[in-house]
Amino acid sequence: MPILKPEADFYPEHLFDTPLDEQPWWVVHLRSRQEKLAAREALLRKVPYYLPQREQRMMSGGRNRISYLPLFPGYLFFRGGIEERLEMLKTNLCVRLLEVLDQAAIHEDLLQIRKLQETKLPLIPHPELTEGDPVRIMEGPFKGYLGVIEKRRGHFRLIVAVRFIHRFVSVELPWDLISPVKDPAEANRLLEKMPKPASD
């Protein structure tokens, strides 16, 4: 089965350990289909970055092939100050740089996406947020995670948001790991953290 080798989706190894006040997050809105090239440029320029990717299997020429696609097309996340911003602008791949005001929120969202990636479970991008009940994972490797559920064939998908760019991914988990959030005030608070996607 031909496989396109996955490229590094983050740099450096301690990307998520660096204090936010030392290296805040920025989001690059990129020209179409330039995500991997932008990640290569960031790596070449030693700019700390994160480009979450997902595995896609397809038939081509009668053969199964595996490729790796950006989980959030059109976006690259990076960390740094003025120097790193200038380096990314020099790539000529950027439509615009987006300043992140709530650093703690985007760090929490991206770290959660990264931990989901590490489980090797399939992540599925959601172009829009499916309405559902807010839930909390009660046990297992995702204990404490918050999300919205979507029921499918006796299973559920936990939908996780990267709030800043209004993008969503999901992972399928067993029902017995979740507990509905019953308190109306808490439910509303959780749902506020998952805004409806902005129309592009």
KASUL-V648876 format. One line per field, one symbol per residue. phi: phi as a letter, one per 30 degrees, with the letter a starting at -180 (. if undefined). psi: psi as a letter, one per 30 degrees, with the letter a starting at -180 (. if undefined). A space follows every 50 residues. Layout:
BEGIN
phi: ???
psi: ???
END
This chain:
BEGIN
phi: .ebdeddecaadecedcdedddbddbbcdcdeicddddddddddcicdbb bdbbdbcacbiibdbcbbcedbejbbcbbkcddddddddddhccdaccdc dcddddddddddddddeddiddcbdcdbdddaddbbdcaidcejdcaccb dbhicbcdccccddchbbbbbdbdddccbddcdeddeddddddbdddddd
psi: jkkjkklkflkaegeffkkefeilklkkjllkhgeeeeeeeeeeghkklk ikllkkklkkhgkkkklkkkeikfkkklkabeeeeeeeeffgfkelkkkj eieeeeeeeeeeeeeeeffgkkkkkjflkkkakklkkflafgkfkkaklk kjhfllkjkkkjeeghlkllkkllefflkkjfjeeeeeeefffilkkkk.
END
